[in-house]
């Protein structure tokens, strides 16, 4: 059950797509999880332009790569977010931002997510990874006190906005994998359950499992895999290192990445607190055979060093499950 190891291009969008593909191919990656920003992929264009799709696929083929998933985290974030503000202006193209009217931004973001499903189908990718945004993340601190009705309305808003998007995903045979993450409608264990319930456990909606966001919240990423095994559509290999020492807090004090006063940071895969061997054993146990996508986001290491190092680490630990013959032999021996 050898799983492809891919590179997520989101942290490489300052480089041309051709250059990122060349680097990933030279390092030995099997494929890419292509981000829908920079010049890497325009989902609106890919949804309708045959020549553009052929060009993206030709670049991949030239570098012995395949596309296993595409990402549209940035536009997905704007579908449900409230407030819509300068943070979104900084990450959204003019085509989505428009005049900045919040509801207009949300509607245009939703339309691009529909086109992202169409683009994925035309590229031959079965999964889109991303964010959903959330109208109730702003209430997470719980003061002033938040009523149950306000929280319920947030999950209803999510369902109302994402069900029409998922209709298109199902029409074209593509799945959406939400990355549980602070600022999303699902950011931990119980909010993930509530999110799946809000849309009636639709088969087209699942999880992009990224343990880095779980470790710093003191969640069990391996148990999460078991409990949500039917919904694990994609895997991000990204690590986290906690530095909680009495001064460094879990909420990170508005400090920049790699600031030593932060309570945690993303770190190169294999150098942090994620229990990778247990995680890969659990992926075998639940029968996950999709991509293992390296999301390299270590602000303290040169990415040209970190990305190939991460590939070597994942290859070392992404061992296959025992074969049926081994299982049979083991049973006889017992």
Phi, psi and omega in degrees: 000049181298122182264140178293143176252123186240165175248126175282126188270003184301323180273008182238015188287353172284346178259150175300149181304319180299322180290319179296318178298319179298313180298312182298320178295317180295324180287338178106013175296152179276336183185191182231148162259105194273125179280145181265051173206178194062214176258014188289315179201128172257102185295329178296319179289317182295337180290341186225342190258107182297319182295322180294316178299316180298323179295315178299317182292326179294321178297318178296313182299320179302330183253017178057041181240159173233163174255122181253339179200156169236152183246142167220059180299319190291316180285324176300324180302326185279352184294318185246351189297144172208116011276159165263123188211202186300331177302319180286322177303325183289338185245352185256144175286164180302328183296333178263320182293316180058233179270004177083000176300123189306313182292325175297320177299315181298317182293317180292325176296319179298319179295323178292325177296324175297316178292333177295321175298316180296320179296316180301316180299319182289332177276349182088014178266137184264353186224138169247127176262155178169190177249166177246340193073176181199134176276353185241003176301328181297346179264007190296331180286343171068022170216131358304157184306143183251130180283155175299328181295321178294319179294316178302319180296327178295318178290327177292320177300316177302311181297318181296324183276328185266337178301317177295327176294316181293333174302318180290318176306315182289326177300323185258002175076036180238150180250152175252130180245105177283135175269104177304126196194140173309136184093355178262167177297330173243118181230351177211196186296305187287328177288333174294315177300316182295323179294314178298321178294324185298331180249020175066032178053045179302138184294339182275357184241121179215211193235135163265104186283115177234103187292340184300325182281347180270320185300315184285348173267003183064034171268160178266103183292332181285316175298326177301318178301316182294313185291330182248027188303327181285351184245006181277103183262339187200157183228130170258128174264097179217138187251161178225141174241122178273141177227054182274109189227020181098336175245323181276119185263160182293334180272358164073003165059028181060025181268153184289158175306143177074000173291126185295349178274354177289153178279348178196162176208153167291146185213160184302138184306127181100352181253001186246212188255004178287131179280079191297318182298316177298322181296315181292326175296321179291321176302321175297316184297324182270359176078025179289124181235019180273191183291153168249105190257116179285117173255097186274117187216034181272108182288353182256006182221140176300129184294333178290341172268316187291320185294313176292328177297316179298321178300315179298320180296313182295319178300322181294321187262346182276058183284152179284159173290159176302148178285165178298324180296320178296316180301318182294317179297319180296319180296320179294317181299325180288000000 
